[in-house]
Amino acid sequence: MCEGGINTGQMKLAVAMINDSLALSQQHLEQLHHLADQGRRTATSADLAQVTVMLGEAREKLESAVANLAVTDDDVTVERL
């Protein structure tokens, strides 16, 4: 955090990079889920499917966080020491 607040542009880019990384991981896990399903590894397939869903939920939270960057807390003040 800097004296005048945060650089929201940089924050958005950083969150977007993490979101892209999670999207790639989500794709790989979906592929592994299908391979496990085809290999009749039901428990493994179910666990991988759950992780895929969790990553989707995490990505939704990231999108929400970016949307909330424009919201400011009026209760916060910055004092120079």
N, C-alpha and C positions, 0 to 999 in steps of 0.2 A: 504494500500500500504506500502511496506517495502522499505528499502534503495535501494535494487537492483531491484525492480520491484514487480510484483505480482507472487504468486505461481499459475501457470496456471493449475497444476494438481488439486489443491484444488478448483479453480474456475470452472473447468470442472465438478468436482463431485457435487458442489453446484448447478450448472445449470442443471445437469442431475436429481438431486433430485426434483427440481422445475418442470422440464419437466415431470417427472413421476407423480407428483401430478396433473398437468394439464391434463395428459392423463387419469387419474382416474376420474377426474371431467368431462372430455369430455365424457367418457363412461356412467357415471350416467346421464348426460344431454341427451344423445342420447336415453337412456331408457325412461326418462321422456317425451321426444319429441314423442316417439312412443306411450306411454300411453295416452298422450293428444290427439294425432291424432286418436287413436282408440276410445277415449271418445268423439270424435267430438267437441273438443275444438280447432278450427282451428287457432284462433289468438294466443293462448298460444303455440300451436304446432309450429307455424311459428317463434315466438320469441325464443323458445328453440332451434330450428334448426339454427337460426342466431347466437346464442351464441355459439353453438357447432362449427360452422364454424370459428367464431372469435378465439376460443381457439385453433383450428387447425392452424390458421395463427400465433397466438402467439408462438406456439410450433415451427413453421418454423423459426420464428425470433430468438428463443433461439438456434436452431441448427446453424443458421448463425452466431450468436454471438460466439459460441464455435469455429466455423471454423475460425473466425477472430482473435482468441486469439493469433495465431502464428504471426499475422501481427504486426509489431512494428512501432511506429511513431518516425522517426529519429529526429524530431524537439524537442523531449522531453529530457531534461537532469535532472539529480538528483544531487543536491548539498547538502552536509552535512553541517548543521549549527552549 
